[in-house]
Amino acid sequence: MKYHYMRISPTTVRIELIPEDNTEKMLLQDLAQSEPDNQALTKLFENGLGIYQSNTKLLSKKFMEFPRVALCSFETVTQLSDVGMA
């Protein structure tokens, strides 16, 4: 799956899922029959977000074109660096 990413604001991006083969096209056709909060669909958008903006957590998605295009709100996840304790 390819992803097209467009930044809307510091905490919102537009992500478009772009299938690369027939299997992915069939997957999106199947997901079109599901609910917007389908776990597999959420995972696809999480993957797309992670590719373009690491250390983020998907908070919500609002579909512009179900199931391929959504506005995704996210927050940046702060990770503590590994600090050795003496």
N, C-alpha and C positions, 0 to 999 in steps of 0.2 A: 504494500500500500504506500502510495505517495501522499504527501500532505502539502497543501498550500496554506501558508500562514500569513496573516495580515494583522499587524498591531493596530488596535483601536484606541486603547488607553494604556496607562501603566499596569493595569490589572485585568485587561480584557483583550482577547485576540479573536479573530475570525479564523476558523480552521475549516478547510475543505478536504474531505477524503477523496482521493483519486485512485480508483482501482487500476492495477497494472495488468491483470490477467483475468480470464474468465472465472476463475475460482473466487477472486475478490469481487467481481461484478455480481456473482451469484450470492455471495455473503451479504452485500449491500441490499440486494433485492429481498433476501430473507429478513434482514433487519428492518426493512421498510414496512414489514407486516407486524413488527413488534412494537413494544412501548418505548417512548423516548428515554426512559430510565433503564433500559436493558443493559445488563452488566457488560456484555461483549461490546456493545456500542460505546459505552462509557470508556472501556479500556482502549478502544481505537483512538478516541479523542485525547485520552491521557498520554498515549504514545506520541501522538502528533504534537502535543504541547511539550512533552519532554525532549523531543528532538530539537526544537527551536528555542526553548527556554528551560535550561536544566534547573534543578532544585526548586521545582514548583509543585503545587498541589491544586488539582482541578476542584473548584468549588461548585460551579454550576455551568450548565450549558443551555442556551436558548436557541432552538433551531430556526434557521432562516429558510432552509430547504431540507426537510427531513428525508433520509437520515444522513445526507452528505455534508451539509454546511451548518455550522453552529457558531454562535458567539459564546466563547468560553471565558468565564471569570476564574481567576486563579489568585493564589497568594504565593509569595516566595517563602520557601522553607529554609530557615537558617540552620545550618549544621554546625555543631560545635566541633572544632578541630581536635584531633587526638593530642592530648597533652599528657606527657609522662609525669607521673607523680613520684617524687623522690622520697 
